[in-house]
Amino acid sequence: MNVGFDIFKKLADGSPLWVGKADTLNHARQSVELISRSAPGQYFIRDAATGMVIPDVPSSGAGLGES
């Protein structure tokens, strides 16, 4: 059973903020791209089945206004 992928935004203090989920990794990456247009920052994706984290997902707004 595929449980999908969780999408998180990395907050300024380093803590994660859950922002959504996706059924596939490709869909998760597309979601990060869309989300980052209105909320720039650092995002990462976590495989809900394995717990594996895909760090520093490239996004259109990565790094803008974030430190």
PDB file of N, CA, C, O and CB in Angstrom:
ATOM      1  N   MET A   1       0.834  -1.190   0.000  1.00  0.00           N
ATOM      2  CA  MET A   1       0.000   0.000   0.000  1.00  0.00           C
ATOM      3  C   MET A   1       0.872   1.243   0.000  1.00  0.00           C
ATOM      4  O   MET A   1       1.773   1.367   0.829  1.00  0.00           O
ATOM      5  CB  MET A   1      -0.945   0.004   1.209  1.00  0.00           C
ATOM      6  N   ASN A   2       0.620   2.151  -0.904  1.00  0.00           N
ATOM      7  CA  ASN A   2       1.350   3.401  -1.000  1.00  0.00           C
ATOM      8  C   ASN A   2       0.720   4.429  -0.069  1.00  0.00           C
ATOM      9  O   ASN A   2      -0.441   4.803  -0.237  1.00  0.00           O
ATOM     10  CB  ASN A   2       1.369   3.916  -2.455  1.00  0.00           C
ATOM     11  N   VAL A   3       1.496   4.882   0.914  1.00  0.00           N
ATOM     12  CA  VAL A   3       0.968   5.891   1.839  1.00  0.00           C
ATOM     13  C   VAL A   3       1.375   7.300   1.439  1.00  0.00           C
ATOM     14  O   VAL A   3       0.937   8.271   2.058  1.00  0.00           O
ATOM     15  CB  VAL A   3       1.443   5.607   3.253  1.00  0.00           C
ATOM     16  N   GLY A   4       2.200   7.422   0.421  1.00  0.00           N
ATOM     17  CA  GLY A   4       2.509   8.720  -0.150  1.00  0.00           C
ATOM     18  C   GLY A   4       3.686   9.437   0.477  1.00  0.00           C
ATOM     19  O   GLY A   4       4.554   8.834   1.109  1.00  0.00           O
ATOM     20  N   PHE A   5       3.686  10.740   0.282  1.00  0.00           N
ATOM     21  CA  PHE A   5       4.788  11.603   0.683  1.00  0.00           C
ATOM     22  C   PHE A   5       4.243  12.815   1.425  1.00  0.00           C
ATOM     23  O   PHE A   5       3.230  13.393   1.032  1.00  0.00           O
ATOM     24  CB  PHE A   5       5.618  12.041  -0.542  1.00  0.00           C
ATOM     25  N   ASP A   6       4.932  13.196   2.509  1.00  0.00           N
ATOM     26  CA  ASP A   6       4.576  14.391   3.265  1.00  0.00           C
ATOM     27  C   ASP A   6       5.482  15.527   2.837  1.00  0.00           C
ATOM     28  O   ASP A   6       6.665  15.321   2.565  1.00  0.00           O
ATOM     29  CB  ASP A   6       4.681  14.145   4.791  1.00  0.00           C
ATOM     30  N   ILE A   7       4.927  16.725   2.779  1.00  0.00           N
ATOM     31  CA  ILE A   7       5.668  17.918   2.384  1.00  0.00           C
ATOM     32  C   ILE A   7       5.780  18.820   3.607  1.00  0.00           C
ATOM     33  O   ILE A   7       4.788  19.108   4.277  1.00  0.00           O
ATOM     34  CB  ILE A   7       4.969  18.661   1.186  1.00  0.00           C
ATOM     35  N   PHE A   8       7.007  19.262   3.887  1.00  0.00           N
ATOM     36  CA  PHE A   8       7.261  20.119   5.038  1.00  0.00           C
ATOM     37  C   PHE A   8       7.995  21.381   4.610  1.00  0.00           C
ATOM     38  O   PHE A   8       8.772  21.373   3.655  1.00  0.00           O
ATOM     39  CB  PHE A   8       8.070  19.367   6.103  1.00  0.00           C
ATOM     40  N   LYS A   9       7.735  22.462   5.329  1.00  0.00           N
ATOM     41  CA  LYS A   9       8.521  23.682   5.193  1.00  0.00           C
ATOM     42  C   LYS A   9       9.426  23.761   6.407  1.00  0.00           C
ATOM     43  O   LYS A   9       8.986  23.526   7.532  1.00  0.00           O
ATOM     44  CB  LYS A   9       7.608  24.960   5.066  1.00  0.00           C
ATOM     45  N   LYS A  10      10.691  24.094   6.181  1.00  0.00           N
ATOM     46  CA  LYS A  10      11.644  24.253   7.271  1.00  0.00           C
ATOM     47  C   LYS A  10      11.534  25.691   7.774  1.00  0.00           C
ATOM     48  O   LYS A  10      11.802  26.639   7.037  1.00  0.00           O
ATOM     49  CB  LYS A  10      13.112  23.914   6.810  1.00  0.00           C
ATOM     50  N   LEU A  11      11.136  25.838   9.039  1.00  0.00           N
ATOM     51  CA  LEU A  11      10.977  27.166   9.627  1.00  0.00           C
ATOM     52  C   LEU A  11      12.333  27.754  10.005  1.00  0.00           C
ATOM     53  O   LEU A  11      13.340  27.047  10.028  1.00  0.00           O
ATOM     54  CB  LEU A  11      10.063  27.103  10.860  1.00  0.00           C
ATOM     55  N   ALA A  12      12.351  29.055  10.302  1.00  0.00           N
ATOM     56  CA  ALA A  12      13.599  29.763  10.613  1.00  0.00           C
ATOM     57  C   ALA A  12      14.352  29.126  11.783  1.00  0.00           C
ATOM     58  O   ALA A  12      15.583  29.154  11.807  1.00  0.00           O
ATOM     59  CB  ALA A  12      13.301  31.225  10.931  1.00  0.00           C
ATOM     60  N   ASP A  13      13.632  28.553  12.751  1.00  0.00           N
ATOM     61  CA  ASP A  13      14.292  27.917  13.900  1.00  0.00           C
ATOM     62  C   ASP A  13      14.701  26.475  13.618  1.00  0.00           C
ATOM     63  O   ASP A  13      15.215  25.786  14.499  1.00  0.00           O
ATOM     64  CB  ASP A  13      13.376  27.954  15.109  1.00  0.00           C
ATOM     65  N   GLY A  14      14.469  26.019  12.381  1.00  0.00           N
ATOM     66  CA  GLY A  14      14.856  24.672  11.978  1.00  0.00           C
ATOM     67  C   GLY A  14      13.774  23.624  12.155  1.00  0.00           C
ATOM     68  O   GLY A  14      13.932  22.487  11.709  1.00  0.00           O
ATOM     69  N   SER A  15      12.681  23.990  12.797  1.00  0.00           N
ATOM     70  CA  SER A  15      11.611  23.007  12.998  1.00  0.00           C
ATOM     71  C   SER A  15      10.786  22.844  11.718  1.00  0.00           C
ATOM     72  O   SER A  15      10.678  23.772  10.917  1.00  0.00           O
ATOM     73  CB  SER A  15      10.698  23.432  14.174  1.00  0.00           C
ATOM     74  N   PRO A  16      10.208  21.658  11.537  1.00  0.00           N
ATOM     75  CA  PRO A  16       9.410  21.404  10.337  1.00  0.00           C
ATOM     76  C   PRO A  16       7.953  21.820  10.525  1.00  0.00           C
ATOM     77  O   PRO A  16       7.399  21.698  11.618  1.00  0.00           O
ATOM     78  CB  PRO A  16       9.481  19.927   9.963  1.00  0.00           C
ATOM     79  N   LEU A  17       7.349  22.307   9.461  1.00  0.00           N
ATOM     80  CA  LEU A  17       5.929  22.624   9.437  1.00  0.00           C
ATOM     81  C   LEU A  17       5.309  21.812   8.311  1.00  0.00           C
ATOM     82  O   LEU A  17       5.649  21.997   7.143  1.00  0.00           O
ATOM     83  CB  LEU A  17       5.677  24.167   9.245  1.00  0.00           C
ATOM     84  N   TRP A  18       4.389  20.902   8.671  1.00  0.00           N
ATOM     85  CA  TRP A  18       3.730  20.075   7.668  1.00  0.00           C
ATOM     86  C   TRP A  18       2.813  20.958   6.838  1.00  0.00           C
ATOM     87  O   TRP A  18       2.000  21.707   7.381  1.00  0.00           O
ATOM     88  CB  TRP A  18       2.935  18.912   8.329  1.00  0.00           C
ATOM     89  N   VAL A  19       2.945  20.868   5.507  1.00  0.00           N
ATOM     90  CA  VAL A  19       2.118  21.706   4.636  1.00  0.00           C
ATOM     91  C   VAL A  19       1.233  20.906   3.688  1.00  0.00           C
ATOM     92  O   VAL A  19       0.349  21.474   3.047  1.00  0.00           O
ATOM     93  CB  VAL A  19       2.996  22.623   3.836  1.00  0.00           C
ATOM     94  N   GLY A  20       1.455  19.603   3.589  1.00  0.00           N
ATOM     95  CA  GLY A  20       0.600  18.824   2.705  1.00  0.00           C
ATOM     96  C   GLY A  20       1.134  17.433   2.444  1.00  0.00           C
ATOM     97  O   GLY A  20       2.155  17.020   2.993  1.00  0.00           O
ATOM     98  N   LYS A  21       0.410  16.715   1.584  1.00  0.00           N
ATOM     99  CA  LYS A  21       0.819  15.370   1.210  1.00  0.00           C
ATOM    100  C   LYS A  21       0.570  15.167  -0.266  1.00  0.00           C
ATOM    101  O   LYS A  21      -0.177  15.916  -0.897  1.00  0.00           O
ATOM    102  CB  LYS A  21       0.075  14.309   2.039  1.00  0.00           C
ATOM    103  N   ALA A  22       1.203  14.148  -0.806  1.00  0.00           N
ATOM    104  CA  ALA A  22       1.042  13.820  -2.221  1.00  0.00           C
ATOM    105  C   ALA A  22       1.144  12.310  -2.374  1.00  0.00           C
ATOM    106  O   ALA A  22       1.759  11.633  -1.551  1.00  0.00           O
ATOM    107  CB  ALA A  22       2.111  14.547  -3.103  1.00  0.00           C
ATOM    108  N   ASP A  23       0.537  11.790  -3.431  1.00  0.00           N
ATOM    109  CA  ASP A  23       0.548  10.347  -3.673  1.00  0.00           C
ATOM    110  C   ASP A  23       1.860   9.850  -4.264  1.00  0.00           C
ATOM    111  O   ASP A  23       2.254   8.707  -4.029  1.00  0.00           O
ATOM    112  CB  ASP A  23      -0.581   9.977  -4.591  1.00  0.00           C
ATOM    113  N   THR A  24       2.542  10.702  -5.033  1.00  0.00           N
ATOM    114  CA  THR A  24       3.795  10.303  -5.675  1.00  0.00           C
ATOM    115  C   THR A  24       4.871  11.346  -5.410  1.00  0.00           C
ATOM    116  O   THR A  24       4.572  12.487  -5.058  1.00  0.00           O
ATOM    117  CB  THR A  24       3.596  10.109  -7.195  1.00  0.00           C
ATOM    118  N   LEU A  25       6.124  10.945  -5.581  1.00  0.00           N
ATOM    119  CA  LEU A  25       7.231  11.875  -5.402  1.00  0.00           C
ATOM    120  C   LEU A  25       7.158  13.003  -6.430  1.00  0.00           C
ATOM    121  O   LEU A  25       7.416  14.161  -6.103  1.00  0.00           O
ATOM    122  CB  LEU A  25       8.574  11.138  -5.512  1.00  0.00           C
ATOM    123  N   ASN A  26       6.813  12.670  -7.649  1.00  0.00           N
ATOM    124  CA  ASN A  26       6.702  13.687  -8.692  1.00  0.00           C
ATOM    125  C   ASN A  26       5.625  14.725  -8.321  1.00  0.00           C
ATOM    126  O   ASN A  26       5.837  15.928  -8.476  1.00  0.00           O
ATOM    127  CB  ASN A  26       6.372  13.026 -10.056  1.00  0.00           C
ATOM    128  N   HIS A  27       4.497  14.256  -7.842  1.00  0.00           N
ATOM    129  CA  HIS A  27       3.428  15.165  -7.439  1.00  0.00           C
ATOM    130  C   HIS A  27       3.875  16.012  -6.246  1.00  0.00           C
ATOM    131  O   HIS A  27       3.542  17.195  -6.172  1.00  0.00           O
ATOM    132  CB  HIS A  27       2.146  14.376  -7.090  1.00  0.00           C
ATOM    133  N   ALA A  28       4.621  15.425  -5.320  1.00  0.00           N
ATOM    134  CA  ALA A  28       5.136  16.175  -4.172  1.00  0.00           C
ATOM    135  C   ALA A  28       6.072  17.290  -4.633  1.00  0.00           C
ATOM    136  O   ALA A  28       5.998  18.415  -4.137  1.00  0.00           O
ATOM    137  CB  ALA A  28       5.870  15.233  -3.197  1.00  0.00           C
ATOM    138  N   ARG A  29       6.941  16.978  -5.573  1.00  0.00           N
ATOM    139  CA  ARG A  29       7.860  18.004  -6.099  1.00  0.00           C
ATOM    140  C   ARG A  29       7.087  19.127  -6.799  1.00  0.00           C
ATOM    141  O   ARG A  29       7.422  20.301  -6.642  1.00  0.00           O
ATOM    142  CB  ARG A  29       8.874  17.367  -7.083  1.00  0.00           C
ATOM    143  N   GLN A  30       6.063  18.772  -7.564  1.00  0.00           N
ATOM    144  CA  GLN A  30       5.232  19.776  -8.227  1.00  0.00           C
ATOM    145  C   GLN A  30       4.503  20.637  -7.199  1.00  0.00           C
ATOM    146  O   GLN A  30       4.364  21.845  -7.385  1.00  0.00           O
ATOM    147  CB  GLN A  30       4.220  19.101  -9.170  1.00  0.00           C
ATOM    148  N   SER A  31       4.044  20.023  -6.126  1.00  0.00           N
ATOM    149  CA  SER A  31       3.353  20.761  -5.067  1.00  0.00           C
ATOM    150  C   SER A  31       4.285  21.755  -4.393  1.00  0.00           C
ATOM    151  O   SER A  31       3.887  22.885  -4.107  1.00  0.00           O
ATOM    152  CB  SER A  31       2.780  19.795  -4.028  1.00  0.00           C
ATOM    153  N   VAL A  32       5.527  21.342  -4.135  1.00  0.00           N
ATOM    154  CA  VAL A  32       6.509  22.254  -3.544  1.00  0.00           C
ATOM    155  C   VAL A  32       6.717  23.452  -4.461  1.00  0.00           C
ATOM    156  O   VAL A  32       6.782  24.591  -3.997  1.00  0.00           O
ATOM    157  CB  VAL A  32       7.854  21.528  -3.286  1.00  0.00           C
ATOM    158  N   GLU A  33       6.821  23.202  -5.736  1.00  0.00           N
ATOM    159  CA  GLU A  33       7.007  24.291  -6.707  1.00  0.00           C
ATOM    160  C   GLU A  33       5.843  25.288  -6.618  1.00  0.00           C
ATOM    161  O   GLU A  33       6.061  26.500  -6.597  1.00  0.00           O
ATOM    162  CB  GLU A  33       7.120  23.721  -8.153  1.00  0.00           C
ATOM    163  N   LEU A  34       4.632  24.781  -6.568  1.00  0.00           N
ATOM    164  CA  LEU A  34       3.454  25.660  -6.488  1.00  0.00           C
ATOM    165  C   LEU A  34       3.387  26.392  -5.156  1.00  0.00           C
ATOM    166  O   LEU A  34       3.154  27.601  -5.122  1.00  0.00           O
ATOM    167  CB  LEU A  34       2.174  24.853  -6.695  1.00  0.00           C
ATOM    168  N   ILE A  35       3.588  25.676  -4.068  1.00  0.00           N
ATOM    169  CA  ILE A  35       3.508  26.274  -2.734  1.00  0.00           C
ATOM    170  C   ILE A  35       4.554  27.360  -2.566  1.00  0.00           C
ATOM    171  O   ILE A  35       4.271  28.415  -1.998  1.00  0.00           O
ATOM    172  CB  ILE A  35       3.682  25.205  -1.652  1.00  0.00           C
ATOM    173  N   SER A  36       5.759  27.110  -3.056  1.00  0.00           N
ATOM    174  CA  SER A  36       6.864  28.053  -2.852  1.00  0.00           C
ATOM    175  C   SER A  36       6.669  29.369  -3.596  1.00  0.00           C
ATOM    176  O   SER A  36       7.321  30.364  -3.280  1.00  0.00           O
ATOM    177  CB  SER A  36       8.163  27.420  -3.286  1.00  0.00           C
ATOM    178  N   ARG A  37       5.789  29.379  -4.568  1.00  0.00           N
ATOM    179  CA  ARG A  37       5.523  30.637  -5.284  1.00  0.00           C
ATOM    180  C   ARG A  37       4.836  31.656  -4.374  1.00  0.00           C
ATOM    181  O   ARG A  37       5.083  32.856  -4.491  1.00  0.00           O
ATOM    182  CB  ARG A  37       4.651  30.372  -6.528  1.00  0.00           C
ATOM    183  N   SER A  38       3.984  31.189  -3.479  1.00  0.00           N
ATOM    184  CA  SER A  38       3.300  32.103  -2.567  1.00  0.00           C
ATOM    185  C   SER A  38       3.921  32.112  -1.173  1.00  0.00           C
ATOM    186  O   SER A  38       3.687  33.040  -0.399  1.00  0.00           O
ATOM    187  CB  SER A  38       1.839  31.732  -2.469  1.00  0.00           C
ATOM    188  N   ALA A  39       4.702  31.098  -0.851  1.00  0.00           N
ATOM    189  CA  ALA A  39       5.353  31.014   0.455  1.00  0.00           C
ATOM    190  C   ALA A  39       6.791  30.530   0.272  1.00  0.00           C
ATOM    191  O   ALA A  39       7.090  29.366   0.537  1.00  0.00           O
ATOM    192  CB  ALA A  39       4.568  30.063   1.408  1.00  0.00           C
ATOM    193  N   PRO A  40       7.687  31.419  -0.181  1.00  0.00           N
ATOM    194  CA  PRO A  40       9.071  31.026  -0.423  1.00  0.00           C
ATOM    195  C   PRO A  40       9.735  30.477   0.836  1.00  0.00           C
ATOM    196  O   PRO A  40       9.382  30.857   1.952  1.00  0.00           O
ATOM    197  CB  PRO A  40       9.864  32.209  -0.952  1.00  0.00           C
ATOM    198  N   GLY A  41      10.684  29.595   0.646  1.00  0.00           N
ATOM    199  CA  GLY A  41      11.428  29.041   1.767  1.00  0.00           C
ATOM    200  C   GLY A  41      12.063  27.725   1.411  1.00  0.00           C
ATOM    201  O   GLY A  41      12.097  27.332   0.245  1.00  0.00           O
ATOM    202  N   GLN A  42      12.570  27.040   2.424  1.00  0.00           N
ATOM    203  CA  GLN A  42      13.171  25.724   2.238  1.00  0.00           C
ATOM    204  C   GLN A  42      12.111  24.669   2.520  1.00  0.00           C
ATOM    205  O   GLN A  42      11.385  24.752   3.510  1.00  0.00           O
ATOM    206  CB  GLN A  42      14.416  25.530   3.163  1.00  0.00           C
ATOM    207  N   TYR A  43      12.031  23.688   1.648  1.00  0.00           N
ATOM    208  CA  TYR A  43      11.059  22.610   1.785  1.00  0.00           C
ATOM    209  C   TYR A  43      11.769  21.273   1.703  1.00  0.00           C
ATOM    210  O   TYR A  43      12.838  21.158   1.103  1.00  0.00           O
ATOM    211  CB  TYR A  43       9.964  22.709   0.704  1.00  0.00           C
ATOM    212  N   PHE A  44      11.167  20.268   2.311  1.00  0.00           N
ATOM    213  CA  PHE A  44      11.654  18.906   2.132  1.00  0.00           C
ATOM    214  C   PHE A  44      10.466  17.967   2.079  1.00  0.00           C
ATOM    215  O   PHE A  44       9.373  18.275   2.555  1.00  0.00           O
ATOM    216  CB  PHE A  44      12.629  18.501   3.270  1.00  0.00           C
ATOM    217  N   ILE A  45      10.715  16.818   1.488  1.00  0.00           N
ATOM    218  CA  ILE A  45       9.683  15.806   1.298  1.00  0.00           C
ATOM    219  C   ILE A  45      10.105  14.568   2.078  1.00  0.00           C
ATOM    220  O   ILE A  45      11.279  14.198   2.078  1.00  0.00           O
ATOM    221  CB  ILE A  45       9.465  15.477  -0.225  1.00  0.00           C
ATOM    222  N   ARG A  46       9.138  13.926   2.748  1.00  0.00           N
ATOM    223  CA  ARG A  46       9.412  12.696   3.492  1.00  0.00           C
ATOM    224  C   ARG A  46       8.541  11.581   2.958  1.00  0.00           C
ATOM    225  O   ARG A  46       7.325  11.727   2.838  1.00  0.00           O
ATOM    226  CB  ARG A  46       9.172  12.892   5.007  1.00  0.00           C
ATOM    227  N   ASP A  47       9.175  10.465   2.639  1.00  0.00           N
ATOM    228  CA  ASP A  47       8.450   9.275   2.219  1.00  0.00           C
ATOM    229  C   ASP A  47       7.752   8.716   3.462  1.00  0.00           C
ATOM    230  O   ASP A  47       8.419   8.262   4.392  1.00  0.00           O
ATOM    231  CB  ASP A  47       9.414   8.207   1.556  1.00  0.00           C
ATOM    232  N   ALA A  48       6.430   8.745   3.484  1.00  0.00           N
ATOM    233  CA  ALA A  48       5.676   8.324   4.666  1.00  0.00           C
ATOM    234  C   ALA A  48       5.850   6.845   4.972  1.00  0.00           C
ATOM    235  O   ALA A  48       5.707   6.446   6.128  1.00  0.00           O
ATOM    236  CB  ALA A  48       4.210   8.629   4.478  1.00  0.00           C
ATOM    237  N   ALA A  49       6.153   6.027   3.986  1.00  0.00           N
ATOM    238  CA  ALA A  49       6.315   4.596   4.207  1.00  0.00           C
ATOM    239  C   ALA A  49       7.664   4.255   4.831  1.00  0.00           C
ATOM    240  O   ALA A  49       7.741   3.393   5.707  1.00  0.00           O
ATOM    241  CB  ALA A  49       6.154   3.854   2.903  1.00  0.00           C
ATOM    242  N   THR A  50       8.716   4.918   4.391  1.00  0.00           N
ATOM    243  CA  THR A  50      10.067   4.570   4.847  1.00  0.00           C
ATOM    244  C   THR A  50      10.662   5.577   5.820  1.00  0.00           C
ATOM    245  O   THR A  50      11.606   5.259   6.543  1.00  0.00           O
ATOM    246  CB  THR A  50      10.977   4.435   3.667  1.00  0.00           C
ATOM    247  N   GLY A  51      10.118   6.788   5.843  1.00  0.00           N
ATOM    248  CA  GLY A  51      10.677   7.849   6.672  1.00  0.00           C
ATOM    249  C   GLY A  51      11.852   8.556   6.017  1.00  0.00           C
ATOM    250  O   GLY A  51      12.417   9.490   6.586  1.00  0.00           O
ATOM    251  N   MET A  52      12.224   8.106   4.808  1.00  0.00           N
ATOM    252  CA  MET A  52      13.345   8.718   4.093  1.00  0.00           C
ATOM    253  C   MET A  52      13.003  10.153   3.711  1.00  0.00           C
ATOM    254  O   MET A  52      11.910  10.438   3.220  1.00  0.00           O
ATOM    255  CB  MET A  52      13.704   7.897   2.834  1.00  0.00           C
ATOM    256  N   VAL A  53      13.962  11.055   3.948  1.00  0.00           N
ATOM    257  CA  VAL A  53      13.761  12.475   3.670  1.00  0.00           C
ATOM    258  C   VAL A  53      14.516  12.866   2.411  1.00  0.00           C
ATOM    259  O   VAL A  53      15.678  12.505   2.224  1.00  0.00           O
ATOM    260  CB  VAL A  53      14.218  13.339   4.862  1.00  0.00           C
ATOM    261  N   ILE A  54      13.832  13.613   1.549  1.00  0.00           N
ATOM    262  CA  ILE A  54      14.462  14.192   0.370  1.00  0.00           C
ATOM    263  C   ILE A  54      14.693  15.662   0.720  1.00  0.00           C
ATOM    264  O   ILE A  54      13.758  16.460   0.652  1.00  0.00           O
ATOM    265  CB  ILE A  54      13.566  14.014  -0.950  1.00  0.00           C
ATOM    266  N   PRO A  55      15.930  16.037   1.096  1.00  0.00           N
ATOM    267  CA  PRO A  55      16.198  17.385   1.584  1.00  0.00           C
ATOM    268  C   PRO A  55      16.322  18.411   0.465  1.00  0.00           C
ATOM    269  O   PRO A  55      16.539  18.077  -0.700  1.00  0.00           O
ATOM    270  CB  PRO A  55      17.454  17.387   2.403  1.00  0.00           C
ATOM    271  N   ASP A  56      16.175  19.672   0.862  1.00  0.00           N
ATOM    272  CA  ASP A  56      16.420  20.799  -0.034  1.00  0.00           C
ATOM    273  C   ASP A  56      15.794  20.624  -1.404  1.00  0.00           C
ATOM    274  O   ASP A  56      16.483  20.658  -2.423  1.00  0.00           O
ATOM    275  CB  ASP A  56      17.887  21.011  -0.188  1.00  0.00           C
ATOM    276  N   VAL A  57      14.501  20.441  -1.419  1.00  0.00           N
ATOM    277  CA  VAL A  57      13.770  20.289  -2.683  1.00  0.00           C
ATOM    278  C   VAL A  57      13.849  21.614  -3.426  1.00  0.00           C
ATOM    279  O   VAL A  57      13.455  22.646  -2.883  1.00  0.00           O
ATOM    280  CB  VAL A  57      12.271  19.861  -2.442  1.00  0.00           C
ATOM    281  N   PRO A  58      14.352  21.607  -4.660  1.00  0.00           N
ATOM    282  CA  PRO A  58      14.418  22.855  -5.425  1.00  0.00           C
ATOM    283  C   PRO A  58      13.023  23.451  -5.603  1.00  0.00           C
ATOM    284  O   PRO A  58      12.065  22.739  -5.906  1.00  0.00           O
ATOM    285  CB  PRO A  58      15.073  22.612  -6.800  1.00  0.00           C
ATOM    286  N   SER A  59      12.925  24.745  -5.412  1.00  0.00           N
ATOM    287  CA  SER A  59      11.654  25.432  -5.590  1.00  0.00           C
ATOM    288  C   SER A  59      11.914  26.793  -6.194  1.00  0.00           C
ATOM    289  O   SER A  59      13.020  27.325  -6.106  1.00  0.00           O
ATOM    290  CB  SER A  59      10.892  25.561  -4.251  1.00  0.00           C
ATOM    291  N   SER A  60      10.884  27.354  -6.811  1.00  0.00           N
ATOM    292  CA  SER A  60      11.055  28.628  -7.506  1.00  0.00           C
ATOM    293  C   SER A  60      11.387  29.757  -6.561  1.00  0.00           C
ATOM    294  O   SER A  60      12.019  30.733  -6.968  1.00  0.00           O
ATOM    295  CB  SER A  60       9.813  28.969  -8.279  1.00  0.00           C
ATOM    296  N   GLY A  61      10.974  29.651  -5.299  1.00  0.00           N
ATOM    297  CA  GLY A  61      11.209  30.729  -4.349  1.00  0.00           C
ATOM    298  C   GLY A  61      12.247  30.381  -3.293  1.00  0.00           C
ATOM    299  O   GLY A  61      12.370  31.101  -2.302  1.00  0.00           O
ATOM    300  N   ALA A  62      12.988  29.316  -3.472  1.00  0.00           N
ATOM    301  CA  ALA A  62      13.936  28.872  -2.456  1.00  0.00           C
ATOM    302  C   ALA A  62      14.910  29.969  -2.088  1.00  0.00           C
ATOM    303  O   ALA A  62      15.566  30.570  -2.938  1.00  0.00           O
ATOM    304  CB  ALA A  62      14.692  27.655  -2.936  1.00  0.00           C
ATOM    305  N   GLY A  63      14.982  30.210  -0.783  1.00  0.00           N
ATOM    306  CA  GLY A  63      15.956  31.168  -0.272  1.00  0.00           C
ATOM    307  C   GLY A  63      15.458  32.596  -0.235  1.00  0.00           C
ATOM    308  O   GLY A  63      16.092  33.422   0.422  1.00  0.00           O
ATOM    309  N   LEU A  64      14.392  32.936  -0.880  1.00  0.00           N
ATOM    310  CA  LEU A  64      13.918  34.302  -0.887  1.00  0.00           C
ATOM    311  C   LEU A  64      13.259  34.632   0.438  1.00  0.00           C
ATOM    312  O   LEU A  64      12.268  34.011   0.822  1.00  0.00           O
ATOM    313  CB  LEU A  64      12.949  34.530  -2.040  1.00  0.00           C
ATOM    314  N   GLY A  65      13.815  35.615   1.137  1.00  0.00           N
ATOM    315  CA  GLY A  65      13.236  36.039   2.393  1.00  0.00           C
ATOM    316  C   GLY A  65      13.470  35.080   3.545  1.00  0.00           C
ATOM    317  O   GLY A  65      12.929  35.300   4.629  1.00  0.00           O
ATOM    318  N   GLU A  66      14.227  34.059   3.364  1.00  0.00           N
ATOM    319  CA  GLU A  66      14.484  33.089   4.413  1.00  0.00           C
ATOM    320  C   GLU A  66      15.969  33.113   4.752  1.00  0.00           C
ATOM    321  O   GLU A  66      16.812  33.401   3.903  1.00  0.00           O
ATOM    322  CB  GLU A  66      14.034  31.668   3.983  1.00  0.00           C
ATOM    323  N   SER A  67      16.266  32.810   5.992  1.00  0.00           N
ATOM    324  CA  SER A  67      17.678  32.692   6.369  1.00  0.00           C
ATOM    325  C   SER A  67      17.943  31.396   7.072  1.00  0.00           C
ATOM    326  O   SER A  67      19.078  31.125   7.461  1.00  0.00           O
ATOM    327  CB  SER A  67      18.102  33.846   7.251  1.00  0.00           C
TER     328      SER A  67
END
